[in-house]
Amino acid sequence: MYLFSPETLHSITQQATGKPLDEAFNHIRERLDETWPNRIHADKPWIFNNAAGAMGQLKLLYASMSEYIIFFGTPIGTEGHSGRYFADVHDFMIQGEMWTYFEGDLEKTIYLPGDWATLPARRAKGYRAHADTWMLEYARGPIPLMLPTGSFDNIFSNLDLRSMFYLYWTYGKMAISELLKGKI
């Protein structure tokens, strides 16, 4: 059912840590395309993303009804709520530092380049991405149910309908393309 392996994505990301950011992004895109030919879209634009109080930007590399892969990050830092999903979310750190905590945690967990953070389905956490923090993010599960968290701030708070349109348009085209290939 799932096309991608979190273990392989983590390994690919680890190979890129320590490189200049553009070089790291290119390395990851090239390795993804070698491992999963004709599935990765390197030509999509960066899109502002306001979700649950945090603002960053994302670049969709792959999307279907059951999986997505994005570059996500911020040059200036952000913090907020992760969202609570029916999907597992994996963040593979490329650059920077991310702090997280789950309900009941009294101390933060710190993630650095090369680390792998996981948000299990039906859980939520607080997070802070410091300035110049970038990651490869992979989610698996019912992806359309995640879209409201990634777009409601754009509708009801900052009125950035342009970013919301690009997110839905790009995701929709990729997901339909995957459906036509038989991938849910």
Phi and psi restraints in degrees (value plus and minus 20) as a CYANA .aco file:
   2 TYR   PHI    -117.1   -77.1
   2 TYR   PSI     120.1   160.1
   3 LEU   PHI    -105.6   -65.6
   3 LEU   PSI     -58.6   -18.6
   4 PHE   PHI    -121.5   -81.5
   4 PHE   PSI     132.2   172.2
   5 SER   PHI    -130.7   -90.7
   5 SER   PSI     102.5   142.5
   6 PRO   PHI     -78.5   -38.5
   6 PRO   PSI     -55.7   -15.7
   7 GLU   PHI     -82.9   -42.9
   7 GLU   PSI     -61.8   -21.8
   8 THR   PHI     -89.2   -49.2
   8 THR   PSI     -61.0   -21.0
   9 LEU   PHI     -81.4   -41.4
   9 LEU   PSI     -60.3   -20.3
  10 HIS   PHI     -83.8   -43.8
  10 HIS   PSI     -64.2   -24.2
  11 SER   PHI     -81.8   -41.8
  11 SER   PSI     -63.9   -23.9
  12 ILE   PHI     -81.8   -41.8
  12 ILE   PSI     -62.5   -22.5
  13 THR   PHI     -86.7   -46.7
  13 THR   PSI     -61.8   -21.8
  14 GLN   PHI     -79.3   -39.3
  14 GLN   PSI     -54.4   -14.4
  15 GLN   PHI     -85.6   -45.6
  15 GLN   PSI     -42.1    -2.1
  16 ALA   PHI    -116.1   -76.1
  16 ALA   PSI     -33.3     6.7
  17 THR   PHI     -85.8   -45.8
  17 THR   PSI     124.8   164.8
  18 GLY   PHI      69.8   109.8
  18 GLY   PSI     -31.6     8.4
  19 LYS   PHI    -106.3   -66.3
  19 LYS   PSI     137.9   177.9
  20 PRO   PHI     -75.8   -35.8
  20 PRO   PSI     128.3   168.3
  21 LEU   PHI     -75.9   -35.9
  21 LEU   PSI     -68.4   -28.4
  22 ASP   PHI     -79.1   -39.1
  22 ASP   PSI     -60.6   -20.6
  23 GLU   PHI     -86.7   -46.7
  23 GLU   PSI     -59.4   -19.4
  24 ALA   PHI     -83.8   -43.8
  24 ALA   PSI     -66.3   -26.3
  25 PHE   PHI     -78.5   -38.5
  25 PHE   PSI     -67.0   -27.0
  26 ASN   PHI     -81.5   -41.5
  26 ASN   PSI     -63.6   -23.6
  27 HIS   PHI     -78.8   -38.8
  27 HIS   PSI     -67.2   -27.2
  28 ILE   PHI     -83.5   -43.5
  28 ILE   PSI     -66.9   -26.9
  29 ARG   PHI     -78.7   -38.7
  29 ARG   PSI     -65.1   -25.1
  30 GLU   PHI     -82.9   -42.9
  30 GLU   PSI     -64.2   -24.2
  31 ARG   PHI     -86.6   -46.6
  31 ARG   PSI     -58.6   -18.6
  32 LEU   PHI     -82.0   -42.0
  32 LEU   PSI     -64.1   -24.1
  33 ASP   PHI     -87.3   -47.3
  33 ASP   PSI     -54.8   -14.8
  34 GLU   PHI     -87.6   -47.6
  34 GLU   PSI     -59.6   -19.6
  35 THR   PHI     -97.8   -57.8
  35 THR   PSI     -57.6   -17.6
  36 TRP   PHI    -148.4  -108.4
  36 TRP   PSI      58.2    98.2
  37 PRO   PHI     -78.6   -38.6
  37 PRO   PSI     124.3   164.3
  38 ASN   PHI      41.2    81.2
  38 ASN   PSI       5.9    45.9
  39 ARG   PHI    -138.8   -98.8
  39 ARG   PSI     -44.0    -4.0
  40 ILE   PHI    -114.8   -74.8
  40 ILE   PSI     115.0   155.0
  41 HIS   PHI    -132.0   -92.0
  41 HIS   PSI      80.7   120.7
  42 ALA   PHI    -105.7   -65.7
  42 ALA   PSI     -29.0    11.0
  43 ASP   PHI    -114.1   -74.1
  43 ASP   PSI     -16.1    23.9
  44 LYS   PHI    -100.8   -60.8
  44 LYS   PSI     130.4   170.4
  45 PRO   PHI     -97.4   -57.4
  45 PRO   PSI     140.0   180.0
  46 TRP   PHI     -91.0   -51.0
  46 TRP   PSI     122.4   162.4
  47 ILE   PHI    -150.9  -110.9
  47 ILE   PSI     110.1   150.1
  48 PHE   PHI     -80.5   -40.5
  48 PHE   PSI     121.4   161.4
  49 ASN   PHI    -154.0  -114.0
  49 ASN   PSI      97.3   137.3
  50 ASN   PHI    -130.4   -90.4
  50 ASN   PSI      95.7   135.7
  51 ALA   PHI    -161.6  -121.6
  51 ALA   PSI     100.7   140.7
  52 ALA   PHI      32.7    72.7
  52 ALA   PSI      21.0    61.0
  53 GLY   PHI      71.0   111.0
  53 GLY   PSI     -27.6    12.4
  54 ALA   PHI    -130.1   -90.1
  54 ALA   PSI     124.1   164.1
  55 MET   PHI    -142.4  -102.4
  55 MET   PSI     112.1   152.1
  56 GLY   PHI    -169.8  -129.8
  56 GLY   PSI    -180.6  -140.6
  57 GLN   PHI    -156.8  -116.8
  57 GLN   PSI     132.5   172.5
  58 LEU   PHI    -154.3  -114.3
  58 LEU   PSI     137.6   177.6
  59 LYS   PHI    -152.4  -112.4
  59 LYS   PSI      92.4   132.4
  60 LEU   PHI     -91.7   -51.7
  60 LEU   PSI     104.9   144.9
  61 LEU   PHI    -124.7   -84.7
  61 LEU   PSI     -49.8    -9.8
  62 TYR   PHI    -176.3  -136.3
  62 TYR   PSI     123.4   163.4
  63 ALA   PHI    -175.0  -135.0
  63 ALA   PSI     117.2   157.2
  64 SER   PHI    -161.1  -121.1
  64 SER   PSI    -193.6  -153.6
  65 MET   PHI     -91.2   -51.2
  65 MET   PSI     -38.8     1.2
  66 SER   PHI    -142.3  -102.3
  66 SER   PSI     -24.1    15.9
  67 GLU   PHI    -171.5  -131.5
  67 GLU   PSI     132.1   172.1
  68 TYR   PHI    -166.5  -126.5
  68 TYR   PSI     135.4   175.4
  69 ILE   PHI    -151.7  -111.7
  69 ILE   PSI     110.1   150.1
  70 ILE   PHI    -158.2  -118.2
  70 ILE   PSI     136.2   176.2
  71 PHE   PHI    -108.9   -68.9
  71 PHE   PSI     116.3   156.3
  72 PHE   PHI    -158.4  -118.4
  72 PHE   PSI     123.5   163.5
  73 GLY   PHI     154.8   194.8
  73 GLY   PSI    -191.6  -151.6
  74 THR   PHI    -173.6  -133.6
  74 THR   PSI     116.9   156.9
  75 PRO   PHI    -100.9   -60.9
  75 PRO   PSI     -36.1     3.9
  76 ILE   PHI    -137.2   -97.2
  76 ILE   PSI     -28.6    11.4
  77 GLY   PHI      78.3   118.3
  77 GLY   PSI     136.8   176.8
  78 THR   PHI    -185.3  -145.3
  78 THR   PSI     145.0   185.0
  79 GLU   PHI    -174.9  -134.9
  79 GLU   PSI     136.2   176.2
  80 GLY   PHI     152.5   192.5
  80 GLY   PSI    -180.5  -140.5
  81 HIS   PHI    -111.2   -71.2
  81 HIS   PSI     121.8   161.8
  82 SER   PHI     -92.3   -52.3
  82 SER   PSI     -46.4    -6.4
  83 GLY   PHI      72.2   112.2
  83 GLY   PSI     137.9   177.9
  84 ARG   PHI    -142.6  -102.6
  84 ARG   PSI      97.0   137.0
  85 TYR   PHI    -141.8  -101.8
  85 TYR   PSI     148.5   188.5
  86 PHE   PHI    -114.8   -74.8
  86 PHE   PSI      -6.1    33.9
  87 ALA   PHI    -140.6  -100.6
  87 ALA   PSI     132.9   172.9
  88 ASP   PHI    -105.2   -65.2
  88 ASP   PSI     117.8   157.8
  89 VAL   PHI    -141.5  -101.5
  89 VAL   PSI     107.3   147.3
  90 HIS   PHI    -136.3   -96.3
  90 HIS   PSI     107.5   147.5
  91 ASP   PHI    -133.9   -93.9
  91 ASP   PSI     101.1   141.1
  92 PHE   PHI    -127.4   -87.4
  92 PHE   PSI      91.2   131.2
  93 MET   PHI     -91.6   -51.6
  93 MET   PSI     108.1   148.1
  94 ILE   PHI    -119.6   -79.6
  94 ILE   PSI     -66.4   -26.4
  95 GLN   PHI    -171.6  -131.6
  95 GLN   PSI     129.4   169.4
  96 GLY   PHI      74.8   114.8
  96 GLY   PSI    -177.0  -137.0
  97 GLU   PHI    -166.1  -126.1
  97 GLU   PSI     113.0   153.0
  98 MET   PHI    -145.2  -105.2
  98 MET   PSI     113.6   153.6
  99 TRP   PHI    -128.0   -88.0
  99 TRP   PSI     120.9   160.9
 100 THR   PHI    -159.9  -119.9
 100 THR   PSI     141.0   181.0
 101 TYR   PHI    -175.0  -135.0
 101 TYR   PSI     123.7   163.7
 102 PHE   PHI    -116.3   -76.3
 102 PHE   PSI     142.8   182.8
 103 GLU   PHI     -72.4   -32.4
 103 GLU   PSI     111.7   151.7
 104 GLY   PHI      71.7   111.7
 104 GLY   PSI     -37.3     2.7
 105 ASP   PHI     -90.5   -50.5
 105 ASP   PSI     114.0   154.0
 106 LEU   PHI    -122.3   -82.3
 106 LEU   PSI     -25.5    14.5
 107 GLU   PHI    -154.6  -114.6
 107 GLU   PSI     131.0   171.0
 108 LYS   PHI    -100.3   -60.3
 108 LYS   PSI     136.9   176.9
 109 THR   PHI    -127.0   -87.0
 109 THR   PSI     113.7   153.7
 110 ILE   PHI    -127.8   -87.8
 110 ILE   PSI     110.5   150.5
 111 TYR   PHI    -136.0   -96.0
 111 TYR   PSI     113.4   153.4
 112 LEU   PHI    -141.8  -101.8
 112 LEU   PSI     152.7   192.7
 113 PRO   PHI     -71.3   -31.3
 113 PRO   PSI     113.2   153.2
 114 GLY   PHI      74.1   114.1
 114 GLY   PSI     -34.4     5.6
 115 ASP   PHI    -100.2   -60.2
 115 ASP   PSI     144.4   184.4
 116 TRP   PHI    -148.6  -108.6
 116 TRP   PSI      94.6   134.6
 117 ALA   PHI    -125.0   -85.0
 117 ALA   PSI     119.6   159.6
 118 THR   PHI    -145.2  -105.2
 118 THR   PSI     116.6   156.6
 119 LEU   PHI    -131.9   -91.9
 119 LEU   PSI      83.3   123.3
 120 PRO   PHI     -86.8   -46.8
 120 PRO   PSI     133.5   173.5
 121 ALA   PHI     -73.1   -33.1
 121 ALA   PSI     123.3   163.3
 122 ARG   PHI      47.2    87.2
 122 ARG   PSI      -6.8    33.2
 123 ARG   PHI    -133.7   -93.7
 123 ARG   PSI     143.3   183.3
 124 ALA   PHI    -157.4  -117.4
 124 ALA   PSI     137.3   177.3
 125 LYS   PHI    -169.7  -129.7
 125 LYS   PSI     139.3   179.3
 126 GLY   PHI    -109.1   -69.1
 126 GLY   PSI     127.0   167.0
 127 TYR   PHI    -165.3  -125.3
 127 TYR   PSI     134.8   174.8
 128 ARG   PHI    -155.5  -115.5
 128 ARG   PSI     102.5   142.5
 129 ALA   PHI    -122.2   -82.2
 129 ALA   PSI      99.6   139.6
 130 HIS   PHI     -91.5   -51.5
 130 HIS   PSI     152.1   192.1
 131 ALA   PHI     -76.1   -36.1
 131 ALA   PSI     123.2   163.2
 132 ASP   PHI      39.6    79.6
 132 ASP   PSI      23.7    63.7
 133 THR   PHI    -126.8   -86.8
 133 THR   PSI     108.0   148.0
 134 TRP   PHI    -158.1  -118.1
 134 TRP   PSI     124.0   164.0
 135 MET   PHI    -167.5  -127.5
 135 MET   PSI     140.6   180.6
 136 LEU   PHI    -117.3   -77.3
 136 LEU   PSI     105.3   145.3
 137 GLU   PHI    -134.3   -94.3
 137 GLU   PSI     115.7   155.7
 138 TYR   PHI    -149.7  -109.7
 138 TYR   PSI     110.7   150.7
 139 ALA   PHI    -146.0  -106.0
 139 ALA   PSI     125.3   165.3
 140 ARG   PHI    -157.9  -117.9
 140 ARG   PSI     111.3   151.3
 141 GLY   PHI     124.2   164.2
 141 GLY   PSI    -182.5  -142.5
 142 PRO   PHI     -95.8   -55.8
 142 PRO   PSI      69.1   109.1
 143 ILE   PHI     -81.1   -41.1
 143 ILE   PSI     -61.0   -21.0
 144 PRO   PHI     -76.4   -36.4
 144 PRO   PSI     -48.0    -8.0
 145 LEU   PHI     -92.3   -52.3
 145 LEU   PSI     -32.7     7.3
 146 MET   PHI    -105.6   -65.6
 146 MET   PSI     -40.1    -0.1
 147 LEU   PHI     -80.7   -40.7
 147 LEU   PSI     -57.5   -17.5
 148 PRO   PHI     -78.6   -38.6
 148 PRO   PSI     -60.7   -20.7
 149 THR   PHI     -81.7   -41.7
 149 THR   PSI     -56.7   -16.7
 150 GLY   PHI    -103.2   -63.2
 150 GLY   PSI     -18.2    21.8
 151 SER   PHI    -157.1  -117.1
 151 SER   PSI     -37.9     2.1
 152 PHE   PHI     -84.3   -44.3
 152 PHE   PSI     -55.0   -15.0
 153 ASP   PHI     -80.2   -40.2
 153 ASP   PSI     -56.8   -16.8
 154 ASN   PHI     -86.5   -46.5
 154 ASN   PSI     -51.7   -11.7
 155 ILE   PHI    -102.4   -62.4
 155 ILE   PSI     -69.6   -29.6
 156 PHE   PHI    -120.5   -80.5
 156 PHE   PSI     -27.6    12.4
 157 SER   PHI    -140.9  -100.9
 157 SER   PSI     -85.5   -45.5
 158 ASN   PHI    -118.4   -78.4
 158 ASN   PSI     -24.8    15.2
 159 LEU   PHI      36.8    76.8
 159 LEU   PSI      12.7    52.7
 160 ASP   PHI    -108.6   -68.6
 160 ASP   PSI      51.9    91.9
 161 LEU   PHI     -88.9   -48.9
 161 LEU   PSI     -46.3    -6.3
 162 ARG   PHI     -82.0   -42.0
 162 ARG   PSI     -69.0   -29.0
 163 SER   PHI     -83.4   -43.4
 163 SER   PSI     -60.8   -20.8
 164 MET   PHI     -82.7   -42.7
 164 MET   PSI     -62.9   -22.9
 165 PHE   PHI     -79.3   -39.3
 165 PHE   PSI     -68.5   -28.5
 166 TYR   PHI     -81.2   -41.2
 166 TYR   PSI     -59.4   -19.4
 167 LEU   PHI     -82.7   -42.7
 167 LEU   PSI     -70.9   -30.9
 168 TYR   PHI     -87.5   -47.5
 168 TYR   PSI     -60.4   -20.4
 169 TRP   PHI     -82.7   -42.7
 169 TRP   PSI     -68.9   -28.9
 170 THR   PHI     -86.7   -46.7
 170 THR   PSI     -66.0   -26.0
 171 TYR   PHI     -80.5   -40.5
 171 TYR   PSI     -66.4   -26.4
 172 GLY   PHI     -79.7   -39.7
 172 GLY   PSI     -65.4   -25.4
 173 LYS   PHI     -81.7   -41.7
 173 LYS   PSI     -63.8   -23.8
 174 MET   PHI     -86.2   -46.2
 174 MET   PSI     -64.7   -24.7
 175 ALA   PHI     -84.2   -44.2
 175 ALA   PSI     -61.1   -21.1
 176 ILE   PHI     -85.0   -45.0
 176 ILE   PSI     -61.6   -21.6
 177 SER   PHI     -79.0   -39.0
 177 SER   PSI     -61.6   -21.6
 178 GLU   PHI     -88.8   -48.8
 178 GLU   PSI     -58.3   -18.3
 179 LEU   PHI     -80.3   -40.3
 179 LEU   PSI     -60.3   -20.3
 180 LEU   PHI     -85.3   -45.3
 180 LEU   PSI     -42.8    -2.8
 181 LYS   PHI    -108.9   -68.9
 181 LYS   PSI     -20.3    19.7
 182 GLY   PHI      71.1   111.1
 182 GLY   PSI     -10.8    29.2
 183 LYS   PHI    -121.1   -81.1
 183 LYS   PSI     101.5   141.5
